[in-house]
């Protein structure tokens, strides 16, 4: 999809309330730095997979789970191979934590919440 004249790829991210609060603080433009025990940031390529994680992991752990949608410049994403984490549609990108600032710089538009589960 072209956004602002740039080819973009839609990505999804299941998240809990703490991470979402930090995204909100960024003006809906960036993902927060990873914690020491989180060496990678993994957005997913399938909305249904993001929904499953939000429902099955975020809700039991936080009481609420969100699914976000955002777009990243497609050419920039070429550096990250798609990882199959299970079934055919369980696809992720693994972004090393130390590259997250650069990744955030290639987000086009805003990060938006598209689903909320309790």
C-alpha positions in Angstrom: 0.0 0.0 0.0 1.2 3.5 -0.8 1.1 5.9 2.2 2.5 9.4 1.7 3.9 8.3 -1.6 5.9 5.5 0.0 5.2 1.7 -0.4 4.4 0.4 3.0 3.7 -2.9 4.7 0.9 -3.3 7.3 2.1 -4.9 10.6 0.2 -5.9 13.7 1.3 -5.9 17.3 -0.5 -7.5 20.3 0.2 -5.5 23.4 -0.8 -5.0 27.0 -1.7 -1.8 28.8 1.8 -0.8 30.0 3.3 -0.9 26.5 0.3 0.8 25.0 0.6 3.6 27.5 4.2 4.2 26.3 3.1 4.2 22.7 0.4 6.8 23.6 3.1 8.9 25.3 5.1 8.8 22.0 2.1 10.4 20.2 1.2 7.1 18.6 4.5 7.2 16.6 6.9 4.8 18.2 7.4 1.6 20.1 9.2 1.8 23.5 12.6 0.4 24.1 12.8 -3.2 25.0 13.4 -4.4 28.5 16.7 -6.2 29.2 14.8 -9.6 29.0 13.4 -8.6 25.6 16.2 -8.9 23.0 13.8 -8.6 20.1 10.7 -6.6 19.0 8.4 -8.8 17.0 5.6 -7.3 15.0 3.4 -9.9 13.3 2.1 -10.0 9.7 -1.3 -11.5 10.3 -4.2 -9.8 12.2 -5.7 -13.1 13.4 -2.4 -14.2 14.9 -2.1 -10.8 16.7 -5.7 -11.3 18.0 -4.8 -14.8 19.3 -1.8 -13.5 21.2 -3.8 -10.5 22.7 -6.6 -12.9 23.9 -4.5 -15.8 25.0 -1.5 -14.0 26.5 -2.2 -10.3 27.2 -5.7 -10.7 28.7 -4.6 -13.4 31.3 -1.5 -11.5 32.2 -2.8 -8.0 32.3 -6.6 -8.2 32.3 -6.7 -6.5 28.9 -5.1 -7.1 25.5 -4.9 -4.8 22.5 -4.1 -5.3 18.9 -2.4 -2.4 17.1 -2.0 -1.8 13.4 0.7 0.3 11.8 2.6 0.7 8.6 6.4 0.6 7.9 8.3 1.5 4.8 8.4 -1.8 2.8 11.9 -1.3 1.5 13.3 -0.9 5.1 11.6 -4.1 6.2 13.5 -6.1 3.6 16.4 -6.4 6.1 14.2 -8.5 8.4 13.5 -12.0 7.2 9.9 -13.3 7.8 10.0 -15.9 10.6 7.4 -18.6 10.7 6.7 -19.2 14.4 4.3 -22.1 13.9 1.5 -22.5 11.4 1.4 -21.1 7.9 0.0 -17.8 9.0 2.0 -17.4 12.2 4.5 -15.0 10.8 6.7 -12.5 12.6 9.5 -10.1 12.0 12.3 -10.1 14.5 13.8 -6.7 15.1 16.8 -6.6 17.4 16.2 -4.4 20.4 19.2 -2.2 19.5 17.6 -1.4 16.1 14.2 -0.4 17.4 14.9 3.4 17.2 15.7 3.0 13.5 12.7 0.8 13.0 10.5 3.5 14.6 11.9 6.1 12.3 10.5 4.1 9.3 6.9 3.9 10.7 4.6 5.8 8.3 1.6 7.4 10.0 0.3 6.5 13.4 0.1 3.3 15.4 -3.6 2.6 16.0 -5.6 0.3 18.3 -7.9 -1.8 16.2 -9.1 -4.4 18.9 -9.4 -4.5 22.6 -10.1 -7.6 24.7 -10.9 -8.0 28.4 
